[in-house]
Amino acid sequence: MGRIGEKFESLRARNEKALIVYLTAGDPSLDVTKNLILSLQAAGVDIIEIGVPFSDPTADGPVIQAASQRALKTGTTLQGVLDLVAEIRRMSQIPILLFGYFNPIFTYGVEKFAKATQTAGVDGVLVVDLPPEEAQELRIHTDAAGLDFISLVAPTTGKGRLKTIIKTATGFLYYISITGVTGTAAPKSGDIAQEVTNIRKLTKLPIAVGFGISSAEQAKEIGALADGIVIGSAVIKLIDKNRDNGNLVKIVSNYTREIKNALSN
């Protein structure tokens, strides 16, 4: 079992919920991303989801799309992200998940990518545009490298499709709480409760809910229904708003601490 599985197990033993925070690598710079990750760990964040910037992030809303464009303009590359993870690993053992699209991985080389992510200290990958039917090209290498392959489940996922996804999923299931792209709507707890209940009937994998969560109140309400929550767009907005503020890292850290406290109470 890797760091992601161990984290969920330890949280379950303490009856706690996971806080997973998404950061776009290189926004506003890789150095700031590194400082944010270390600060977020100190604030109680359980898992870091690092977005690899891509020119056409189709699953992401305008907030994360803009962050990806900014990161690309500063010269952030997949190799740069892997180097960042390797640097973090010298100071931290927080579970790290790479979030991205298949094109940069394919360009980098799938076998090379799997070996490099393992060497850097990445714990799992979530490739948004790689459904189970097409994932074997990558998974033959990432599975061998011991990387968790995180799978997405949406409100529109039928039972048959859900069974197919669960059959090969590892680490945890990422439940998308709304239809559409990230950061564009608020999730409804009643719908989430029913869907999570249905998923739990088919798997013992942890379930984390993401898309649209931004406040401590939402985090507490939705966290009670699942094993954890994912916050992305709200953090990216905060980073963008305070990019020229010398207290940027502290501001983001305080925000995530508030979310983690809400999950714990």
C-alpha positions as CSV (number, residue, x, y, z in Angstrom):
1,M,0.0,0.0,0.0
2,G,1.3,3.4,-0.9
3,R,1.1,6.8,0.8
4,I,-2.4,7.6,-0.5
5,G,-3.9,4.3,0.8
6,E,-2.1,4.7,4.1
7,K,-3.4,8.2,4.5
8,F,-7.0,7.2,4.0
9,E,-6.5,4.3,6.4
10,S,-5.0,6.4,9.2
11,L,-7.8,9.0,8.7
12,R,-10.5,6.3,8.9
13,A,-9.0,5.0,12.1
14,R,-9.3,8.4,13.6
15,N,-12.8,9.0,12.1
16,E,-11.4,11.9,10.1
17,K,-12.0,13.0,6.5
18,A,-9.3,13.8,4.0
19,L,-8.7,17.3,2.7
20,I,-7.2,17.1,-0.8
21,V,-6.1,20.4,-2.3
22,Y,-5.4,21.1,-5.9
23,L,-2.6,23.5,-7.1
24,T,-1.6,24.3,-10.6
25,A,2.1,23.8,-10.7
26,G,4.0,27.0,-11.7
27,D,1.2,29.4,-10.8
28,P,2.6,31.9,-9.9
29,S,5.9,30.0,-9.9
30,L,7.3,26.6,-9.1
31,D,9.1,28.0,-6.1
32,V,5.8,29.4,-4.7
33,T,4.1,26.1,-5.5
34,K,6.8,24.3,-3.4
35,N,6.3,26.7,-0.5
36,L,2.5,26.4,-0.7
37,I,2.7,22.6,-0.6
38,L,4.9,22.6,2.6
39,S,2.7,25.2,4.2
40,L,-0.5,23.4,3.3
41,Q,0.8,20.2,4.9
42,A,1.5,22.2,8.1
43,A,-2.1,23.5,7.9
44,G,-3.5,20.0,7.9
45,V,-4.0,19.2,4.2
46,D,-3.8,15.4,3.8
47,I,-3.1,15.0,0.0
48,I,-1.8,17.4,-2.6
49,E,-3.1,17.2,-6.1
50,I,-0.6,18.9,-8.5
51,G,-2.0,20.0,-11.8
52,V,0.4,19.7,-14.7
53,P,-0.4,22.8,-16.9
54,F,-1.8,22.0,-20.3
55,S,-2.8,24.3,-23.2
56,D,-6.3,22.7,-23.6
57,P,-7.6,21.6,-20.1
58,T,-11.1,20.6,-21.3
59,A,-12.4,19.4,-17.9
60,D,-11.4,22.5,-16.1
61,G,-13.4,25.7,-15.7
62,P,-12.1,29.2,-16.5
63,V,-10.3,29.7,-13.2
64,I,-8.0,26.6,-13.6
65,Q,-7.7,27.2,-17.4
66,A,-6.3,30.7,-16.7
67,A,-3.9,29.3,-14.1
68,S,-2.6,26.7,-16.6
69,Q,-2.0,29.5,-19.2
70,R,-0.1,31.5,-16.6
71,A,2.0,28.6,-15.6
72,L,2.8,27.7,-19.2
73,K,3.9,31.3,-19.9
74,T,6.4,31.1,-17.0
75,G,7.9,28.0,-18.7
76,T,6.4,25.2,-16.5
77,T,6.9,21.8,-18.0
78,L,6.1,18.2,-17.0
79,Q,9.8,17.7,-16.3
80,G,9.8,20.8,-14.1
81,V,6.8,19.5,-12.2
82,L,8.6,16.1,-11.6
83,D,11.7,18.0,-10.4
84,L,9.5,19.9,-8.0
85,V,8.1,16.7,-6.5
86,A,11.6,15.3,-6.1
87,E,12.6,18.5,-4.3
88,I,9.6,18.3,-2.0
89,R,10.3,14.6,-1.2
90,R,13.5,15.7,0.4
91,M,11.4,17.6,3.0
92,S,8.0,15.9,3.1
93,Q,6.2,12.6,2.8
94,I,2.8,14.1,2.1
95,P,0.9,12.0,-0.6
96,I,1.1,13.6,-4.0
97,L,-1.1,13.1,-6.9
98,L,-0.4,14.4,-10.4
99,F,-3.5,15.6,-12.2
100,G,-3.4,16.2,-16.0
101,Y,-4.1,15.2,-19.5
102,F,-2.6,12.5,-21.7
103,N,-1.1,14.6,-24.4
104,P,1.9,15.9,-22.3
105,I,2.4,12.3,-21.0
106,F,2.4,10.8,-24.4
107,T,4.8,13.5,-25.7
108,Y,7.1,12.8,-22.7
109,G,6.9,9.1,-23.3
110,V,4.6,6.8,-21.3
111,E,7.2,4.4,-20.0
112,K,9.6,7.2,-19.3
113,F,6.8,9.1,-17.5
114,A,6.0,6.1,-15.2
115,K,9.6,5.6,-14.2
116,A,10.2,9.4,-13.7
117,T,7.1,9.8,-11.6
118,Q,8.1,6.9,-9.4
119,T,11.7,8.2,-9.0
120,A,10.4,11.7,-8.2
121,G,8.2,10.3,-5.4
122,V,4.7,10.8,-7.0
123,D,2.1,8.5,-5.4
124,G,-0.7,8.5,-8.0
125,V,-1.9,9.9,-11.3
126,L,-5.3,11.2,-12.5
127,V,-5.4,11.5,-16.3
128,V,-8.7,13.3,-17.0
129,D,-9.0,12.3,-20.7
130,L,-8.0,8.7,-20.4
131,P,-11.0,6.4,-19.9
132,P,-10.6,2.8,-18.7
133,E,-10.8,1.5,-22.3
134,E,-7.8,3.5,-23.3
135,A,-5.8,3.6,-20.1
136,Q,-3.9,0.4,-20.5
137,E,-1.2,2.0,-22.7
138,L,-0.2,4.1,-19.6
139,R,-1.3,1.7,-16.8
140,I,0.9,-1.1,-18.0
141,H,3.8,1.1,-16.9
142,T,2.3,3.1,-14.0
143,D,0.8,0.0,-12.3
144,A,4.2,-1.7,-12.5
145,A,5.7,1.4,-10.9
146,G,3.3,1.2,-8.0
147,L,1.4,4.3,-8.8
148,D,-2.2,4.6,-7.9
149,F,-4.4,5.3,-10.9
150,I,-7.2,7.5,-9.7
151,S,-10.5,7.2,-11.5
152,L,-13.3,9.8,-12.0
153,V,-17.0,9.0,-11.4
154,A,-19.7,11.5,-12.5
155,P,-23.4,12.0,-11.7
156,T,-24.1,10.7,-15.2
157,T,-22.1,7.5,-14.7
158,G,-24.5,4.5,-15.1
159,K,-24.3,1.4,-12.9
160,G,-22.7,-0.7,-15.6
161,R,-20.1,2.0,-16.4
162,L,-19.5,2.4,-12.7
163,K,-18.7,-1.3,-12.3
164,T,-16.2,-1.1,-15.2
165,I,-14.4,1.9,-13.6
166,I,-14.3,0.4,-10.1
167,K,-12.9,-2.9,-11.4
168,T,-9.5,-1.3,-12.1
169,A,-9.5,1.7,-9.8
170,T,-6.9,2.1,-7.1
171,G,-6.1,4.7,-4.4
172,F,-9.5,6.3,-4.2
173,L,-12.5,7.3,-6.4
174,Y,-12.9,10.9,-7.3
175,Y,-16.6,11.7,-7.4
176,I,-17.4,14.7,-9.5
177,S,-20.2,16.4,-7.6
178,I,-21.6,18.4,-10.6
179,T,-22.0,18.0,-14.3
180,G,-19.8,20.4,-16.3
181,V,-16.4,21.8,-15.6
182,T,-14.6,22.8,-12.4
183,G,-15.5,25.8,-10.3
184,T,-18.7,26.7,-12.2
185,A,-21.6,25.5,-9.9
186,A,-22.3,24.6,-6.3
187,P,-22.8,20.9,-5.4
188,K,-26.0,19.6,-3.9
189,S,-25.6,17.4,-0.8
190,G,-28.8,15.5,-1.3
191,D,-27.7,14.3,-4.8
192,I,-24.2,13.5,-3.5
193,A,-25.5,11.5,-0.6
194,Q,-27.5,9.2,-2.9
195,E,-24.7,8.7,-5.4
196,V,-22.0,8.0,-2.8
197,T,-24.4,5.5,-1.2
198,N,-24.8,3.7,-4.5
199,I,-21.0,3.7,-5.1
200,R,-20.3,2.3,-1.6
201,K,-22.5,-0.7,-2.4
202,L,-19.9,-1.7,-5.1
203,T,-16.5,-0.8,-3.6
204,K,-14.6,-0.4,-0.4
205,L,-12.3,2.2,-2.0
206,P,-12.3,5.6,-0.4
207,I,-14.5,8.2,-2.1
208,A,-13.5,11.9,-2.4
209,V,-15.9,14.5,-3.6
210,G,-14.7,17.5,-5.7
211,F,-15.9,20.2,-8.1
212,G,-17.6,23.3,-6.6
213,I,-16.6,23.1,-2.9
214,S,-15.3,26.5,-1.7
215,S,-16.5,27.2,1.9
216,A,-16.0,25.6,5.3
217,E,-19.7,25.0,5.6
218,Q,-19.8,23.1,2.3
219,A,-16.7,21.1,3.3
220,K,-18.3,20.0,6.5
221,E,-21.7,19.1,4.9
222,I,-20.2,17.2,2.0
223,G,-17.3,15.7,4.0
224,A,-19.9,14.0,6.2
225,L,-21.1,12.1,3.1
226,A,-17.7,10.8,1.8
227,D,-14.2,9.9,2.9
228,G,-12.8,13.3,1.8
229,I,-13.2,16.4,-0.3
230,V,-11.2,18.1,-3.0
231,I,-10.8,21.8,-3.2
232,G,-9.3,23.3,-6.4
233,S,-10.8,26.4,-8.0
234,A,-11.4,28.2,-4.7
235,V,-7.7,27.9,-3.8
236,I,-6.6,28.9,-7.3
237,K,-8.8,32.0,-7.1
238,L,-7.2,32.9,-3.8
239,I,-3.7,32.5,-5.2
240,D,-4.5,34.7,-8.2
241,K,-6.1,37.3,-6.0
242,N,-3.0,37.5,-3.8
243,R,-0.2,36.7,-6.2
244,D,1.5,40.1,-5.5
245,N,0.9,39.8,-1.8
246,G,3.9,38.9,0.3
247,N,1.6,37.0,2.6
248,L,0.2,34.8,-0.2
249,V,1.4,31.5,1.3
250,K,0.0,32.4,4.8
251,I,-3.3,33.5,3.3
252,V,-3.8,30.2,1.4
253,S,-2.6,28.2,4.4
254,N,-5.1,29.9,6.8
255,Y,-7.9,29.3,4.3
256,T,-7.1,25.5,4.1
257,R,-6.7,25.3,7.9
258,E,-10.3,26.6,8.2
259,I,-11.5,24.0,5.8
260,K,-9.7,21.2,7.6
261,N,-11.0,22.4,11.0
262,A,-14.6,22.3,9.6
263,L,-14.0,18.7,8.4
264,S,-12.8,17.7,11.8
265,N,-15.6,19.2,13.8
